[in-house]
Amino acid sequence: MAFFEFLMNEILSIPAVLVGLMVFIGLVAQRAATTKVMSGTLKSIIGFLILGAGAGVIVGSLDSLGGIIDEAFHIQGVIPNNEAIVAIAQQMFGTETALIMGFGFIANILFARFTPWKYIFLTGHHTFFMAALLSAVLGTTGMDGATLVIVGSLLLGFFMVAMPALGQPFMRQVTGNDDIAIGHFGTLGYIAAGFIGKWFGNKSKSTEDIVISEKWSFLKDSLITTALTMVAIFIILAVLAGSDVVSNFSGDQNYIMFSIMQGIMFAAGLSIILLGVRMILNEIVPAFKGIADKLVPGAKPALDIPIVFPYAPTAVMIGFLFSFAGGLISMALLGVLSLPLIIPGLVPHFFTGAGAGVFGNATGGRIGAAAGGFVNGVLISFLPAFLLPVLGELGFANTTFGDSDFGVIGIIIGYIASLFN
């Protein structure tokens, strides 16, 4: 049991180590030179750590912004946050979550080997989140023991191949090839963005082709545009909140200067993410040929959502902003409908909204990026509100699961499981 806990907590739950392990297996299967095996494994791990560092910078910046909004406007409600709800779930379903995650990963490989869905889900933390959701939903219906673990593991393995398979037609339009898949449980939001873009947009008018006069040519650099956009958002909210509120986050630093630096810090975090993504792709795609040839013929790596950011950096910001706008409007509608008030969390709206913007742009250009981001914002506002009753005791926490797949899967499984009780 101690070894199993080490395997779950120290290897499979760490995305960088998991990806490095897959690159290692792939290169060994190809009988690559020892130096290539070592360099490829280390570079893939370093790339994921760089990606994580960039995500950490962005999350830190957004946490400050979210805190300022919360203190200034005193909005009471539920803030979706995967890490927070999983930490609470672990107190009640810790063992079940670990077992479902471990056996779920094995089930993923078996499903990929013996079904047409040849995807290996490599986003370890989202695997962990889904295992926690399944533990909580199945446990709330009265299922326990070996039955809960077996059912949860099979469901997890199934979703680890099914969701990348559902998203792959749109992923091919994003990347222009079939080498990688999306391994992130916000996939239904990305699919919705892809459909919305296809129906209402025009993919020939890409966000990346926006014409800017020579006087403003510096705005063609997506990094500069991101920095200026976030600086403007920070300054506006800081002025509205007042220096007294902002000082709780800025310390001794002037609140306007703090806002400027946080906006620039956000752009720096995005730049770090893009660097990490490039390193990962350079190593993992060639290495997966070994896994495809030996273990799962035709296997594709399913990777975290930032993997699509370099394909349309301008759509990333458009998707984020419109997703957040969708969250704000949805919050008002939830209040009118007397449903649980879901407060837009900047972190889930950035990562899933950005992804939705990229998918929407691939199928519908600028309109697709904006509309796709907005629809994603509505989904990750209403779905958590309907998920809360399914979570039993966890539904009374001040947080819940944030991304679209958690909401849809949790609601459906909770309803089906309740029919047998």
SESE-330242 format. One record per residue (C-alpha): residue in one letter; x, y, z. Coordinates in pm, 1 decimal, decimal comma, m for minus. Each point is the difference from the previous one (the first is absolute). Layout:
BEGIN
@drenfi=A | px=X | py=Y | pz=Z
...
***
This chain:
BEGIN
@drenfi=M | px=0,0 | py=0,0 | pz=0,0
@drenfi=A | px=287,3 | py=236,4 | pz=78,6
@drenfi=F | px=145,2 | py=m56,1 | pz=m347,7
@drenfi=F | px=m342,3 | py=52,5 | pz=m158,3
@drenfi=E | px=m45,3 | py=327,4 | pz=188,0
@drenfi=F | px=348,0 | py=108,7 | pz=m114,6
@drenfi=L | px=m91,1 | py=m89,1 | pz=m358,5
@drenfi=M | px=m326,1 | py=196,6 | pz=19,2
@drenfi=N | px=118,6 | py=302,3 | pz=195,5
@drenfi=E | px=355,2 | py=43,5 | pz=m127,6
@drenfi=I | px=m9,4 | py=m123,6 | pz=m359,3
@drenfi=L | px=m341,6 | py=m21,2 | pz=m166,5
@drenfi=S | px=m129,5 | py=315,8 | pz=169,8
@drenfi=I | px=291,9 | py=212,7 | pz=m126,9
@drenfi=P | px=m52,1 | py=90,6 | pz=m367,8
@drenfi=A | px=368,0 | py=74,7 | pz=m66,4
@drenfi=V | px=113,0 | py=m339,5 | pz=131,8
@drenfi=L | px=m282,9 | py=m181,7 | pz=m179,1
@drenfi=V | px=84,5 | py=161,4 | pz=m334,7
@drenfi=G | px=370,6 | py=m65,3 | pz=54,7
@drenfi=L | px=m78,4 | py=m366,6 | pz=72,3
@drenfi=M | px=m197,1 | py=m28,4 | pz=m324,4
@drenfi=V | px=281,2 | py=159,7 | pz=m200,7
@drenfi=F | px=246,5 | py=m237,0 | pz=167,7
@drenfi=I | px=m212,8 | py=m306,5 | pz=m86,8
@drenfi=G | px=m48,7 | py=122,5 | pz=m357,7
@drenfi=L | px=369,5 | py=60,7 | pz=m63,0
@drenfi=V | px=103,0 | py=m330,2 | pz=160,4
@drenfi=A | px=m258,4 | py=m180,7 | pz=m214,4
@drenfi=Q | px=165,3 | py=156,9 | pz=m305,9
@drenfi=R | px=341,0 | py=m115,1 | pz=129,9
@drenfi=A | px=126,3 | py=355,2 | pz=m11,6
@drenfi=A | px=353,3 | py=74,2 | pz=117,6
@drenfi=T | px=42,1 | py=42,1 | pz=374,8
@drenfi=T | px=91,1 | py=366,7 | pz=m42,8
@drenfi=K | px=m319,8 | py=58,9 | pz=m201,6
@drenfi=V | px=m209,6 | py=m180,1 | pz=261,7
@drenfi=M | px=150,0 | py=208,7 | pz=278,9
@drenfi=S | px=m21,3 | py=334,3 | pz=m181,1
@drenfi=G | px=m352,2 | py=m61,0 | pz=m133,6
@drenfi=T | px=m129,6 | py=m107,0 | pz=341,9
@drenfi=L | px=160,9 | py=291,7 | pz=182,6
@drenfi=K | px=m102,2 | py=258,6 | pz=m259,7
@drenfi=S | px=m363,2 | py=m112,8 | pz=12,6
@drenfi=I | px=0,1 | py=21,7 | pz=380,5
@drenfi=I | px=169,2 | py=340,3 | pz=m8,2
@drenfi=G | px=m250,0 | py=118,3 | pz=m262,0
@drenfi=F | px=m292,1 | py=m98,4 | pz=222,6
@drenfi=L | px=160,2 | py=166,5 | pz=300,7
@drenfi=I | px=47,0 | py=316,2 | pz=m205,8
@drenfi=L | px=m365,9 | py=m18,8 | pz=m105,5
@drenfi=G | px=m100,0 | py=m46,4 | pz=365,4
@drenfi=A | px=215,9 | py=293,4 | pz=107,6
@drenfi=G | px=m169,6 | py=222,2 | pz=m256,2
@drenfi=A | px=m342,4 | py=m120,4 | pz=114,9
@drenfi=G | px=102,0 | py=77,6 | pz=358,8
@drenfi=V | px=92,2 | py=357,1 | pz=m93,8
@drenfi=I | px=m335,9 | py=48,5 | pz=m172,7
@drenfi=V | px=m194,5 | py=m154,6 | pz=287,6
@drenfi=G | px=180,4 | py=227,0 | pz=248,8
@drenfi=S | px=m88,7 | py=304,6 | pz=m206,6
@drenfi=L | px=m363,1 | py=m103,7 | pz=m40,4
@drenfi=D | px=m33,4 | py=m87,3 | pz=368,7
@drenfi=S | px=94,4 | py=356,5 | pz=88,4
@drenfi=L | px=m253,5 | py=134,3 | pz=m249,0
@drenfi=G | px=m269,6 | py=m235,6 | pz=128,5
@drenfi=G | px=73,1 | py=97,6 | pz=359,1
@drenfi=I | px=m31,8 | py=369,9 | pz=m84,7
@drenfi=I | px=m336,8 | py=m62,2 | pz=m169,8
@drenfi=D | px=m124,5 | py=m206,7 | pz=294,6
@drenfi=E | px=96,7 | py=256,0 | pz=265,7
@drenfi=A | px=m116,7 | py=300,7 | pz=m198,3
@drenfi=F | px=m340,9 | py=m124,3 | pz=m109,4
@drenfi=H | px=m84,6 | py=m254,8 | pz=276,6
@drenfi=I | px=m167,6 | py=m252,7 | pz=m226,7
@drenfi=Q | px=m108,3 | py=m312,0 | pz=191,9
@drenfi=G | px=m26,1 | py=m334,8 | pz=m174,2
@drenfi=V | px=184,5 | py=m313,0 | pz=m108,9
@drenfi=I | px=334,9 | py=37,8 | pz=m174,2
@drenfi=P | px=88,5 | py=m306,2 | pz=m214,4
@drenfi=N | px=355,0 | py=m118,1 | pz=64,8
@drenfi=N | px=109,3 | py=m355,2 | pz=m80,0
@drenfi=E | px=292,7 | py=m4,5 | pz=242,4
@drenfi=A | px=m211,2 | py=125,9 | pz=289,7
@drenfi=I | px=m290,9 | py=m242,7 | pz=m44,4
@drenfi=V | px=237,5 | py=m294,7 | pz=m49,0
@drenfi=A | px=180,1 | py=87,9 | pz=324,5
@drenfi=I | px=m336,2 | py=m16,2 | pz=179,4
@drenfi=A | px=m101,1 | py=m321,7 | pz=m178,4
@drenfi=Q | px=325,5 | py=m165,9 | pz=106,3
@drenfi=Q | px=m107,9 | py=18,5 | pz=363,6
@drenfi=M | px=m294,5 | py=m230,2 | pz=m74,5
@drenfi=F | px=110,0 | py=m200,4 | pz=m304,4
@drenfi=G | px=380,8 | py=8,2 | pz=7,7
@drenfi=T | px=62,4 | py=m374,4 | pz=m34,2
@drenfi=E | px=m269,8 | py=m47,8 | pz=m262,5
@drenfi=T | px=137,2 | py=290,1 | pz=m205,4
@drenfi=A | px=354,3 | py=m141,9 | pz=2,2
@drenfi=L | px=m117,8 | py=m349,3 | pz=m99,9
@drenfi=I | px=m225,9 | py=129,8 | pz=m276,5
@drenfi=M | px=281,7 | py=213,9 | pz=m138,6
@drenfi=G | px=247,0 | py=m290,1 | pz=m8,7
@drenfi=F | px=m232,0 | py=m259,3 | pz=m149,2
@drenfi=G | px=m152,6 | py=266,5 | pz=m225,2
@drenfi=F | px=337,6 | py=59,5 | pz=m162,3
@drenfi=I | px=28,2 | py=m373,4 | pz=m71,4
@drenfi=A | px=m354,8 | py=2,9 | pz=m138,1
@drenfi=N | px=99,9 | py=293,1 | pz=m225,7
@drenfi=I | px=278,9 | py=m207,1 | pz=m155,2
@drenfi=L | px=m231,7 | py=m301,1 | pz=m45,5
@drenfi=F | px=m276,5 | py=210,1 | pz=m157,4
@drenfi=A | px=258,0 | py=157,7 | pz=m233,0
@drenfi=R | px=141,6 | py=m341,8 | pz=m88,9
@drenfi=F | px=m327,6 | py=m175,7 | pz=m75,8
@drenfi=T | px=m228,4 | py=278,2 | pz=m129,2
@drenfi=P | px=29,2 | py=241,7 | pz=m294,1
@drenfi=W | px=74,6 | py=284,4 | pz=246,5
@drenfi=K | px=381,3 | py=m2,3 | pz=8,6
@drenfi=Y | px=64,3 | py=269,6 | pz=259,5
@drenfi=I | px=224,3 | py=m3,1 | pz=307,9
@drenfi=F | px=m119,3 | py=269,3 | pz=243,1
@drenfi=L | px=309,6 | py=168,2 | pz=145,6
@drenfi=T | px=m144,2 | py=286,7 | pz=204,2
@drenfi=G | px=58,6 | py=m154,1 | pz=341,2
@drenfi=H | px=m168,0 | py=263,7 | pz=214,3
@drenfi=H | px=m320,6 | py=m15,2 | pz=m204,5
@drenfi=T | px=1,8 | py=m378,5 | pz=30,7
@drenfi=F | px=20,9 | py=53,3 | pz=375,9
@drenfi=F | px=m284,0 | py=256,2 | pz=m6,5
@drenfi=M | px=m228,1 | py=m232,2 | pz=m197,2
@drenfi=A | px=80,8 | py=m289,2 | pz=234,2
@drenfi=A | px=m103,2 | py=220,4 | pz=293,1
@drenfi=L | px=m323,3 | py=100,8 | pz=m175,1
@drenfi=L | px=m90,3 | py=m361,9 | pz=m75,8
@drenfi=S | px=77,1 | py=m103,5 | pz=358,6
@drenfi=A | px=m223,5 | py=274,6 | pz=136,5
@drenfi=V | px=m292,5 | py=m50,7 | pz=m239,9
@drenfi=L | px=m1,8 | py=m381,0 | pz=21,5
@drenfi=G | px=54,1 | py=10,3 | pz=377,5
@drenfi=T | px=m290,3 | py=241,4 | pz=44,0
@drenfi=T | px=m233,1 | py=m250,1 | pz=m170,0
@drenfi=G | px=89,4 | py=m264,0 | pz=258,8
@drenfi=M | px=259,7 | py=m194,9 | pz=m200,9
@drenfi=D | px=308,7 | py=m99,9 | pz=197,3
@drenfi=G | px=291,9 | py=m243,7 | pz=28,5
@drenfi=A | px=121,5 | py=m203,0 | pz=m295,3
@drenfi=T | px=m310,4 | py=79,8 | pz=m204,2
@drenfi=L | px=67,2 | py=373,6 | pz=21,6
@drenfi=V | px=367,8 | py=m43,8 | pz=m96,4
@drenfi=I | px=m72,1 | py=m234,6 | pz=m292,8
@drenfi=V | px=m283,0 | py=210,0 | pz=m142,6
@drenfi=G | px=192,4 | py=323,0 | pz=55,7
@drenfi=S | px=317,3 | py=m136,9 | pz=m163,0
@drenfi=L | px=m183,1 | py=m124,0 | pz=m309,0
@drenfi=L | px=m182,7 | py=330,8 | pz=m34,6
@drenfi=L | px=321,9 | py=197,4 | pz=42,0
@drenfi=G | px=185,5 | py=m210,9 | pz=m258,1
@drenfi=F | px=m291,8 | py=38,6 | pz=m238,9
@drenfi=F | px=m10,3 | py=379,2 | pz=32,8
@drenfi=M | px=378,9 | py=17,6 | pz=m41,5
@drenfi=V | px=m40,2 | py=m131,5 | pz=m355,2
@drenfi=A | px=m351,3 | py=120,9 | pz=m82,2
@drenfi=M | px=50,7 | py=370,8 | pz=67,1
@drenfi=P | px=317,4 | py=32,0 | pz=m213,6
@drenfi=A | px=m179,6 | py=m196,9 | pz=m273,5
@drenfi=L | px=m296,5 | py=238,7 | pz=5,9
@drenfi=G | px=226,9 | py=302,8 | pz=m17,5
@drenfi=Q | px=235,1 | py=m131,7 | pz=m266,8
@drenfi=P | px=m192,1 | py=117,5 | pz=m310,7
@drenfi=F | px=32,7 | py=356,2 | pz=128,9
@drenfi=M | px=354,1 | py=m58,0 | pz=125,7
@drenfi=R | px=105,2 | py=m90,9 | pz=m353,2
@drenfi=Q | px=m129,1 | py=336,8 | pz=m119,7
@drenfi=V | px=193,9 | py=176,7 | pz=276,5
@drenfi=T | px=334,2 | py=m171,5 | pz=m61,0
@drenfi=G | px=m27,5 | py=m87,6 | pz=m367,8
@drenfi=N | px=101,8 | py=m360,9 | pz=69,9
@drenfi=D | px=m101,6 | py=m310,1 | pz=196,2
@drenfi=D | px=308,7 | py=m35,6 | pz=220,2
@drenfi=I | px=m136,2 | py=112,5 | pz=337,3
@drenfi=A | px=m336,1 | py=9,4 | pz=179,0
@drenfi=I | px=m150,9 | py=208,6 | pz=275,7
@drenfi=G | px=19,3 | py=m161,7 | pz=343,5
@drenfi=H | px=m195,0 | py=242,5 | pz=216,1
@drenfi=F | px=m343,0 | py=m42,8 | pz=157,8
@drenfi=G | px=m128,9 | py=325,4 | pz=m144,0
@drenfi=T | px=m41,9 | py=m173,0 | pz=m336,6
@drenfi=L | px=m376,5 | py=44,9 | pz=m30,7
@drenfi=G | px=51,8 | py=376,5 | pz=28,5
@drenfi=Y | px=260,2 | py=m14,5 | pz=m279,2
@drenfi=I | px=m230,2 | py=m211,8 | pz=m216,5
@drenfi=A | px=m284,8 | py=247,4 | pz=58,5
@drenfi=A | px=235,5 | py=283,5 | pz=m100,2
@drenfi=G | px=96,2 | py=m190,4 | pz=m314,3
@drenfi=F | px=m363,8 | py=m50,3 | pz=m100,7
@drenfi=I | px=m93,7 | py=361,0 | pz=77,2
@drenfi=G | px=292,2 | py=122,7 | pz=m210,3
@drenfi=K | px=m97,5 | py=m229,7 | pz=m286,3
@drenfi=W | px=m363,4 | py=111,1 | pz=4,9
@drenfi=F | px=43,1 | py=374,7 | pz=45,0
@drenfi=G | px=355,9 | py=90,7 | pz=m92,4
@drenfi=N | px=234,7 | py=2,0 | pz=m294,7
@drenfi=K | px=327,9 | py=m182,6 | pz=52,9
@drenfi=S | px=167,4 | py=188,2 | pz=m284,5
@drenfi=K | px=m9,4 | py=311,2 | pz=222,8
@drenfi=S | px=235,6 | py=m126,1 | pz=269,0
@drenfi=T | px=77,7 | py=192,0 | pz=315,9
@drenfi=E | px=365,4 | py=m32,6 | pz=m96,9
@drenfi=D | px=m57,4 | py=195,2 | pz=m323,0
@drenfi=I | px=m152,6 | py=310,7 | pz=154,9
@drenfi=V | px=123,7 | py=297,9 | pz=m202,8
@drenfi=I | px=172,1 | py=272,1 | pz=202,3
@drenfi=S | px=128,7 | py=326,8 | pz=m145,0
@drenfi=E | px=375,4 | py=63,1 | pz=2,2
@drenfi=K | px=m41,3 | py=262,3 | pz=272,9
@drenfi=W | px=m123,1 | py=m276,2 | pz=230,9
@drenfi=S | px=215,6 | py=m277,7 | pz=m146,2
@drenfi=F | px=145,2 | py=m84,7 | pz=340,5
@drenfi=L | px=m343,7 | py=m144,6 | pz=87,5
@drenfi=K | px=63,6 | py=m278,8 | pz=m251,3
@drenfi=D | px=213,0 | py=m156,8 | pz=270,5
@drenfi=S | px=m250,9 | py=m206,1 | pz=201,4
@drenfi=L | px=219,1 | py=26,6 | pz=309,9
@drenfi=I | px=m17,6 | py=382,1 | pz=m8,2
@drenfi=T | px=m375,6 | py=m8,3 | pz=m63,0
@drenfi=T | px=m51,1 | py=m239,0 | pz=291,3
@drenfi=A | px=206,7 | py=217,6 | pz=233,5
@drenfi=L | px=m183,0 | py=321,4 | pz=m94,6
@drenfi=T | px=m342,5 | py=m166,0 | pz=28,0
@drenfi=M | px=69,6 | py=m141,1 | pz=345,1
@drenfi=V | px=160,0 | py=323,2 | pz=123,2
@drenfi=A | px=m314,5 | py=188,3 | pz=m105,4
@drenfi=I | px=m225,7 | py=m253,0 | pz=177,5
@drenfi=F | px=208,4 | py=15,8 | pz=318,3
@drenfi=I | px=10,6 | py=380,4 | pz=6,5
@drenfi=I | px=m374,6 | py=39,6 | pz=m60,2
@drenfi=L | px=m90,5 | py=m245,7 | pz=276,2
@drenfi=A | px=260,8 | py=145,6 | pz=235,4
@drenfi=V | px=m141,6 | py=349,9 | pz=m44,8
@drenfi=L | px=m355,1 | py=m126,8 | pz=53,3
@drenfi=A | px=102,9 | py=m199,2 | pz=307,6
@drenfi=G | px=209,8 | py=280,2 | pz=150,8
@drenfi=S | px=350,2 | py=6,8 | pz=140,0
@drenfi=D | px=m106,7 | py=m130,7 | pz=343,3
@drenfi=V | px=m128,6 | py=m327,3 | pz=m145,2
@drenfi=V | px=289,8 | py=m44,8 | pz=m244,2
@drenfi=S | px=254,2 | py=62,4 | pz=278,2
@drenfi=N | px=m106,4 | py=m331,3 | pz=158,5
@drenfi=F | px=162,4 | py=m166,3 | pz=m300,1
@drenfi=S | px=266,2 | py=251,8 | pz=m103,3
@drenfi=G | px=154,4 | py=60,0 | pz=342,0
@drenfi=D | px=209,1 | py=315,4 | pz=m1,7
@drenfi=Q | px=0,0 | py=30,1 | pz=m378,1
@drenfi=N | px=m206,9 | py=277,6 | pz=m161,4
@drenfi=Y | px=m329,6 | py=m152,4 | pz=m113,6
@drenfi=I | px=26,5 | py=130,3 | pz=m357,6
@drenfi=M | px=357,0 | py=m124,4 | pz=m34,7
@drenfi=F | px=m108,8 | py=m332,5 | pz=149,1
@drenfi=S | px=m274,0 | py=m24,0 | pz=m263,9
@drenfi=I | px=243,8 | py=73,3 | pz=m281,4
@drenfi=M | px=248,9 | py=m260,9 | pz=120,5
@drenfi=Q | px=m268,5 | py=m266,5 | pz=52,0
@drenfi=G | px=m125,6 | py=52,8 | pz=m355,4
@drenfi=I | px=352,3 | py=m35,2 | pz=m135,5
@drenfi=M | px=59,3 | py=m300,6 | pz=224,9
@drenfi=F | px=m303,0 | py=m169,5 | pz=m155,6
@drenfi=A | px=150,7 | py=47,8 | pz=m348,1
@drenfi=A | px=333,3 | py=m135,4 | pz=123,7
@drenfi=G | px=m177,8 | py=m311,2 | pz=130,3
@drenfi=L | px=m165,2 | py=m56,5 | pz=m336,8
@drenfi=S | px=338,3 | py=34,7 | pz=m172,8
@drenfi=I | px=146,7 | py=m264,2 | pz=233,3
@drenfi=I | px=m289,3 | py=m235,8 | pz=m78,6
@drenfi=L | px=60,9 | py=31,9 | pz=m374,2
@drenfi=L | px=370,2 | py=m82,1 | pz=45,4
@drenfi=G | px=m86,8 | py=m310,6 | pz=202,2
@drenfi=V | px=m251,6 | py=m115,7 | pz=m259,6
@drenfi=R | px=258,3 | py=19,0 | pz=m278,3
@drenfi=M | px=245,0 | py=m211,3 | pz=202,1
@drenfi=I | px=m263,7 | py=m263,7 | pz=75,8
@drenfi=L | px=m114,4 | py=m33,5 | pz=m360,7
@drenfi=N | px=357,5 | py=m33,1 | pz=m126,5
@drenfi=E | px=52,4 | py=m305,0 | pz=222,1
@drenfi=I | px=m331,8 | py=m174,5 | pz=53,1
@drenfi=V | px=m128,5 | py=m32,5 | pz=m357,2
@drenfi=P | px=305,5 | py=m189,6 | pz=m134,2
@drenfi=A | px=23,4 | py=m210,0 | pz=319,2
@drenfi=F | px=m362,1 | py=m111,4 | pz=m26,9
@drenfi=K | px=85,9 | py=m189,0 | pz=m316,6
@drenfi=G | px=158,6 | py=m262,0 | pz=225,5
@drenfi=I | px=m314,5 | py=m37,0 | pz=209,1
@drenfi=A | px=m214,8 | py=m8,8 | pz=m311,1
@drenfi=D | px=213,6 | py=m273,7 | pz=m155,2
@drenfi=K | px=37,3 | py=m220,3 | pz=311,0
@drenfi=L | px=m276,7 | py=52,3 | pz=256,4
@drenfi=V | px=m294,6 | py=176,9 | pz=m163,6
@drenfi=P | px=25,6 | py=7,2 | pz=m380,4
@drenfi=G | px=m95,4 | py=345,9 | pz=m125,3
@drenfi=A | px=9,0 | py=157,3 | pz=348,6
@drenfi=K | px=m15,3 | py=377,4 | pz=35,0
@drenfi=P | px=92,1 | py=201,7 | pz=310,5
@drenfi=A | px=m290,4 | py=195,8 | pz=150,6
@drenfi=L | px=148,5 | py=312,5 | pz=159,9
@drenfi=D | px=m105,8 | py=293,3 | pz=218,0
@drenfi=I | px=m183,5 | py=298,8 | pz=m153,0
@drenfi=P | px=297,9 | py=242,2 | pz=m15,3
@drenfi=I | px=133,4 | py=m225,1 | pz=m276,7
@drenfi=V | px=m230,8 | py=185,8 | pz=m244,5
@drenfi=F | px=90,4 | py=354,3 | pz=109,0
@drenfi=P | px=289,8 | py=48,9 | pz=m248,4
@drenfi=Y | px=m230,6 | py=m73,2 | pz=m294,5
@drenfi=A | px=m205,0 | py=319,5 | pz=54,1
@drenfi=P | px=142,4 | py=227,8 | pz=274,4
@drenfi=T | px=m240,6 | py=285,1 | pz=m80,5
@drenfi=A | px=m297,7 | py=m236,9 | pz=28,0
@drenfi=V | px=127,7 | py=m95,8 | pz=346,0
@drenfi=M | px=m68,0 | py=350,9 | pz=134,6
@drenfi=I | px=m327,2 | py=40,8 | pz=m191,7
@drenfi=G | px=m129,1 | py=m332,8 | pz=130,4
@drenfi=F | px=95,8 | py=84,3 | pz=358,2
@drenfi=L | px=m166,3 | py=342,5 | pz=m0,3
@drenfi=F | px=m322,5 | py=m123,0 | pz=m161,1
@drenfi=S | px=m12,7 | py=m305,8 | pz=226,0
@drenfi=F | px=22,3 | py=227,7 | pz=302,9
@drenfi=A | px=m271,6 | py=221,9 | pz=m148,3
@drenfi=G | px=m215,8 | py=m310,6 | pz=m42,8
@drenfi=G | px=65,3 | py=m85,3 | pz=364,1
@drenfi=L | px=m107,4 | py=344,9 | pz=120,3
@drenfi=I | px=m323,6 | py=m6,2 | pz=m201,0
@drenfi=S | px=m70,1 | py=m355,9 | pz=113,7
@drenfi=M | px=50,6 | py=101,9 | pz=363,2
@drenfi=A | px=m276,9 | py=258,1 | pz=m39,7
@drenfi=L | px=m229,3 | py=m254,9 | pz=m168,3
@drenfi=L | px=62,9 | py=m258,6 | pz=272,3
@drenfi=G | px=m113,2 | py=254,1 | pz=257,6
@drenfi=V | px=m318,0 | py=73,6 | pz=m194,9
@drenfi=L | px=m72,9 | py=m373,8 | pz=m32,9
@drenfi=S | px=62,6 | py=m58,6 | pz=374,3
@drenfi=L | px=275,9 | py=m249,9 | pz=m76,5
@drenfi=P | px=328,1 | py=m21,4 | pz=194,8
@drenfi=L | px=206,9 | py=310,1 | pz=m74,4
@drenfi=I | px=317,6 | py=m101,2 | pz=m183,8
@drenfi=I | px=262,1 | py=274,3 | pz=21,9
@drenfi=P | px=231,3 | py=4,0 | pz=m305,6
@drenfi=G | px=342,6 | py=m127,8 | pz=97,2
@drenfi=L | px=268,7 | py=170,3 | pz=m205,5
@drenfi=V | px=225,1 | py=m307,7 | pz=m10,7
@drenfi=P | px=m252,5 | py=m244,0 | pz=m156,4
@drenfi=H | px=m128,4 | py=274,4 | pz=m230,2
@drenfi=F | px=352,9 | py=71,4 | pz=m120,7
@drenfi=F | px=110,0 | py=m356,3 | pz=m74,5
@drenfi=T | px=m329,0 | py=m138,0 | pz=m136,2
@drenfi=G | px=m105,0 | py=332,1 | pz=m155,0
@drenfi=A | px=335,1 | py=30,1 | pz=m176,3
@drenfi=G | px=m32,6 | py=m355,3 | pz=m129,9
@drenfi=A | px=m354,4 | py=68,6 | pz=m118,5
@drenfi=G | px=125,3 | py=311,9 | pz=m176,9
@drenfi=V | px=261,9 | py=m202,2 | pz=m188,7
@drenfi=F | px=m252,9 | py=m269,3 | pz=m98,7
@drenfi=G | px=m258,7 | py=259,8 | pz=m100,3
@drenfi=N | px=258,4 | py=183,4 | pz=m209,6
@drenfi=A | px=97,7 | py=m322,0 | pz=m179,8
@drenfi=T | px=m355,6 | py=m48,5 | pz=m123,7
@drenfi=G | px=m137,5 | py=354,3 | pz=m7,2
@drenfi=G | px=279,8 | py=255,4 | pz=16,4
@drenfi=R | px=m46,8 | py=314,2 | pz=210,6
@drenfi=I | px=m373,5 | py=m44,8 | pz=53,4
@drenfi=G | px=58,7 | py=m364,4 | pz=87,8
@drenfi=A | px=265,7 | py=89,5 | pz=257,8
@drenfi=A | px=m226,5 | py=254,9 | pz=169,3
@drenfi=A | px=m320,9 | py=m206,0 | pz=m17,9
@drenfi=G | px=181,7 | py=m319,2 | pz=98,4
@drenfi=G | px=154,1 | py=164,0 | pz=303,2
@drenfi=F | px=m337,9 | py=145,3 | pz=102,1
@drenfi=V | px=m180,8 | py=m335,1 | pz=m29,2
@drenfi=N | px=274,0 | py=m164,8 | pz=205,4
@drenfi=G | px=m51,0 | py=266,8 | pz=268,3
@drenfi=V | px=m371,2 | py=m75,3 | pz=13,1
@drenfi=L | px=61,6 | py=m375,8 | pz=19,9
@drenfi=I | px=248,5 | py=18,9 | pz=287,9
@drenfi=S | px=m246,2 | py=221,7 | pz=187,7
@drenfi=F | px=m323,4 | py=m196,9 | pz=m38,7
@drenfi=L | px=146,9 | py=m353,5 | pz=15,0
@drenfi=P | px=155,2 | py=46,3 | pz=347,0
@drenfi=A | px=m333,9 | py=134,1 | pz=124,7
@drenfi=F | px=m177,6 | py=m319,6 | pz=m111,7
@drenfi=L | px=286,7 | py=m220,3 | pz=123,7
@drenfi=L | px=m17,5 | py=119,1 | pz=362,2
@drenfi=P | px=m303,2 | py=m212,8 | pz=103,1
@drenfi=V | px=165,1 | py=m312,4 | pz=m144,6
@drenfi=L | px=307,7 | py=37,2 | pz=221,6
@drenfi=G | px=m178,3 | py=m71,7 | pz=328,0
@drenfi=E | px=191,3 | py=142,6 | pz=294,8
@drenfi=L | px=256,0 | py=154,4 | pz=m237,8
@drenfi=G | px=m281,1 | py=206,2 | pz=m148,6
@drenfi=F | px=m7,2 | py=207,3 | pz=317,6
@drenfi=A | px=362,3 | py=113,3 | pz=m37,6
@drenfi=N | px=71,3 | py=350,5 | pz=m125,0
@drenfi=T | px=166,6 | py=m137,6 | pz=m311,8
@drenfi=T | px=m61,6 | py=m267,2 | pz=m263,6
@drenfi=F | px=143,9 | py=m151,7 | pz=m318,5
@drenfi=G | px=51,5 | py=264,7 | pz=m265,1
@drenfi=D | px=49,2 | py=m144,4 | pz=m350,4
@drenfi=S | px=m278,6 | py=m111,7 | pz=m234,6
@drenfi=D | px=65,6 | py=m374,6 | pz=m10,3
@drenfi=F | px=m14,5 | py=m30,2 | pz=378,8
@drenfi=G | px=m344,3 | py=159,9 | pz=m1,8
@drenfi=V | px=m149,8 | py=m210,0 | pz=m280,5
@drenfi=I | px=155,5 | py=m329,8 | pz=110,4
@drenfi=G | px=m80,0 | py=55,9 | pz=366,9
@drenfi=I | px=m363,9 | py=89,8 | pz=m68,1
@drenfi=I | px=m60,0 | py=m294,6 | pz=m238,3
@drenfi=I | px=171,7 | py=m263,7 | pz=214,8
@drenfi=G | px=m164,5 | py=129,8 | pz=315,4
@drenfi=Y | px=m343,2 | py=m22,1 | pz=m161,7
@drenfi=I | px=57,1 | py=m348,3 | pz=m145,1
@drenfi=A | px=147,4 | py=m135,3 | pz=323,0
@drenfi=S | px=m293,3 | py=137,8 | pz=200,6
@drenfi=L | px=m240,9 | py=m207,5 | pz=m210,4
@drenfi=F | px=146,1 | py=m319,7 | pz=148,3
@drenfi=N | px=m38,7 | py=111,7 | pz=362,5
***
